[in-house]
Amino acid sequence: MNFVNDEEMNQQLEGVRKELLTKTAEEYRDSTKARNQLVTGLSQLRDTAKRLATQEVTELVQRFGEMGRRKFHLAA
Protein backbone atom coordinates (compact mmCIF):
# COMPACT_ATOMS: atom_id res chain seq x y z
CA MET A 1 0.00 0.00 0.00
CA ASN A 2 1.34 3.44 -0.90
CA PHE A 3 1.12 5.74 2.12
CA VAL A 4 3.11 8.57 0.59
CA ASN A 5 3.16 10.12 -2.85
CA ASP A 6 6.39 8.36 -3.79
CA GLU A 7 7.23 10.47 -6.84
CA GLU A 8 6.87 13.78 -5.03
CA MET A 9 8.82 12.49 -2.03
CA ASN A 10 11.59 11.16 -4.31
CA GLN A 11 11.87 14.57 -5.98
CA GLN A 12 12.06 16.26 -2.58
CA LEU A 13 14.75 13.85 -1.39
CA GLU A 14 16.77 14.36 -4.56
CA GLY A 15 16.61 18.14 -4.05
CA VAL A 16 17.82 17.73 -0.48
CA ARG A 17 20.68 15.50 -1.59
CA LYS A 18 21.83 17.99 -4.21
CA GLU A 19 21.50 21.00 -1.93
CA LEU A 20 22.62 19.68 1.44
CA LEU A 21 24.90 16.71 0.86
CA THR A 22 27.42 18.54 -1.28
CA LYS A 23 29.05 20.16 1.75
CA THR A 24 31.39 18.43 4.16
CA ALA A 25 30.80 18.15 7.89
CA GLU A 26 33.61 20.70 8.37
CA GLU A 27 31.79 23.21 6.16
CA TYR A 28 28.65 22.81 8.24
CA ARG A 29 30.63 23.12 11.47
CA ASP A 30 32.52 26.20 10.35
CA SER A 31 29.72 28.11 8.62
CA THR A 32 26.65 29.47 10.35
CA LYS A 33 25.06 30.08 6.95
CA ALA A 34 25.62 26.46 5.90
CA ARG A 35 24.20 25.18 9.19
CA ASN A 36 21.14 27.38 8.80
CA GLN A 37 20.63 26.05 5.25
CA LEU A 38 20.90 22.49 6.55
CA VAL A 39 18.36 23.07 9.30
CA THR A 40 15.99 24.86 6.93
CA GLY A 41 16.30 22.15 4.28
CA LEU A 42 15.71 19.34 6.74
CA SER A 43 12.74 21.19 8.23
CA GLN A 44 11.21 21.60 4.78
CA LEU A 45 11.76 17.90 4.08
CA ARG A 46 10.06 17.00 7.37
CA ASP A 47 7.11 19.29 6.61
CA THR A 48 6.69 17.85 3.12
CA ALA A 49 6.78 14.28 4.44
CA LYS A 50 4.15 15.13 7.06
CA ARG A 51 1.94 16.84 4.46
CA LEU A 52 2.18 13.92 2.04
CA ALA A 53 1.49 11.36 4.76
CA THR A 54 -1.52 13.31 6.01
CA GLN A 55 -2.94 13.73 2.52
CA GLU A 56 -2.63 10.04 1.78
CA VAL A 57 -4.20 9.02 5.09
CA THR A 58 -7.18 11.29 4.46
CA GLU A 59 -7.63 9.84 0.98
CA LEU A 60 -7.24 6.30 2.31
CA VAL A 61 -9.87 6.85 5.01
CA GLN A 62 -12.26 8.35 2.47
CA ARG A 63 -11.82 5.35 0.17
CA PHE A 64 -12.56 2.91 3.00
CA GLY A 65 -15.65 4.93 3.85
CA GLU A 66 -16.83 4.72 0.24
CA MET A 67 -16.24 0.97 0.17
CA GLY A 68 -18.29 0.59 3.35
CA ARG A 69 -21.16 2.64 1.88
CA ARG A 70 -21.17 0.54 -1.30
CA LYS A 71 -21.23 -2.71 0.66
CA PHE A 72 -24.03 -1.36 2.86
CA HIS A 73 -26.08 -0.39 -0.20
CA LEU A 74 -25.51 -3.82 -1.79
CA ALA A 75 -26.62 -5.57 1.40
CA ALA A 76 -29.78 -3.43 1.72
C-alpha positions in Angstrom: 0.0 0.0 0.0 1.3 3.4 -0.9 1.1 5.7 2.1 3.1 8.6 0.6 3.2 10.1 -2.8 6.4 8.4 -3.8 7.2 10.5 -6.8 6.9 13.8 -5.0 8.8 12.5 -2.0 11.6 11.2 -4.3 11.9 14.6 -6.0 12.1 16.3 -2.6 14.8 13.9 -1.4 16.8 14.4 -4.6 16.6 18.1 -4.0 17.8 17.7 -0.5 20.7 15.5 -1.6 21.8 18.0 -4.2 21.5 21.0 -1.9 22.6 19.7 1.4 24.9 16.7 0.9 27.4 18.5 -1.3 29.0 20.2 1.8 31.4 18.4 4.2 30.8 18.2 7.9 33.6 20.7 8.4 31.8 23.2 6.2 28.6 22.8 8.2 30.6 23.1 11.5 32.5 26.2 10.4 29.7 28.1 8.6 26.6 29.5 10.4 25.1 30.1 7.0 25.6 26.5 5.9 24.2 25.2 9.2 21.1 27.4 8.8 20.6 26.1 5.2 20.9 22.5 6.5 18.4 23.1 9.3 16.0 24.9 6.9 16.3 22.2 4.3 15.7 19.3 6.7 12.7 21.2 8.2 11.2 21.6 4.8 11.8 17.9 4.1 10.1 17.0 7.4 7.1 19.3 6.6 6.7 17.8 3.1 6.8 14.3 4.4 4.1 15.1 7.1 1.9 16.8 4.5 2.2 13.9 2.0 1.5 11.4 4.8 -1.5 13.3 6.0 -2.9 13.7 2.5 -2.6 10.0 1.8 -4.2 9.0 5.1 -7.2 11.3 4.5 -7.6 9.8 1.0 -7.2 6.3 2.3 -9.9 6.9 5.0 -12.3 8.3 2.5 -11.8 5.3 0.2 -12.6 2.9 3.0 -15.7 4.9 3.9 -16.8 4.7 0.2 -16.2 1.0 0.2 -18.3 0.6 3.3 -21.2 2.6 1.9 -21.2 0.5 -1.3 -21.2 -2.7 0.7 -24.0 -1.4 2.9 -26.1 -0.4 -0.2 -25.5 -3.8 -1.8 -26.6 -5.6 1.4 -29.8 -3.4 1.7 
